[in-house]
Amino acid sequence: MEMLAIEGTKSTPEILFDPATGVLSMSGESYPENSFEFYRPILSWLARFSAVHHGPLTFNTNLSYLNTGSTKCMMDILDLLEESHLNGKTVAVNWYYDEENHRAFETAEEFKEEVSVPFNIIPVSEQP
Amino acid sequence: MKVINLYELKETFNNEGILICFAGPFSHSIIEELGNAVKRYLEAEQMAKDIMMDVFSTFIEQTQNVRNYARQKVDEGNRDCDFSSGIVVIGKNGTSYEVSSGNIVGKEDIREALDTLDMLEKLDKKELKTLYKQNLRKTLPPGANPGLGLIDMARKASQPLVYSLKDIDDRYCFFSLKAII
């Protein structure tokens, strides 16, 4: 499969998905004009990838903000990962957040509550 | 030609504690630019990051609600007025921040949101979280609005969301919504 690379903008995260390593990463902020339209290609990429790939799958995110539309789409992504996990594949989520932003931690925790995938919530210090 | 008294307008803003105000059509790029400006402004205020993110996210949800409603009206072919034209205001009242938005809405269209707001007012933070998660888990047709925006604002606000309606004519009114952070 081809590599998925989407450049970030003010309102959309940078997305990289390397089929060779099975690592999907997302960083930035997410409040697209139309969340469903923005996330649809990523969801379909992930679904196709999961169908053919049997190695480990890692999802790394460092998102400082998700609007409610993106939150809904993120849930769909996590559900796809959950499905792979329940099918016996090695799946892990590494959710990075700014340690000063307690809201970002709560967001991560609420997602974690919804799935049984190994889900690491990792604080990042923004201090240089 | 009458000259607008900007001094008086600015004085009104000062008296009302208004820090940032935008009135006009909400395009996506305007929301992005204003969002950036809001964040910069709040960073300069040296406030806690949590509060800053709550103000920012409430601002985004409110402006995107206005924008999404305007798009829906355009899709319906309704050209009664410029629905994308709205107003958003961020103010400070004592130690709390207030994020408000206003726009023209059809009286029929706004009914559901008003019912939601009346229902949200009675819920505590724990019940709001439960409701948020229920809506997050609802299966929806592609592109449908999961109705998370108002619940999200209510969760971040320190008091129940406040709204008001001002009659314009038989079919339309001006809807104002305020979240106190």
Interface residues (C-beta under 8 A of the other chain):
Chain A: T9 K10 S11 Y31 E33 N34 F36 E37 R40 S64 Y65 N67 T68 G69 T71 K72 M75 D98 E100 N101 H102 R103 A104 E110 E114
Chain B: H28 I31 E32 G35 N36 K49 D50 M53 D54 F56 S57 I60 E61 Q64 R67 K129 K133 L136 R137 P142 G143 P146 L148 G149 D152 K156
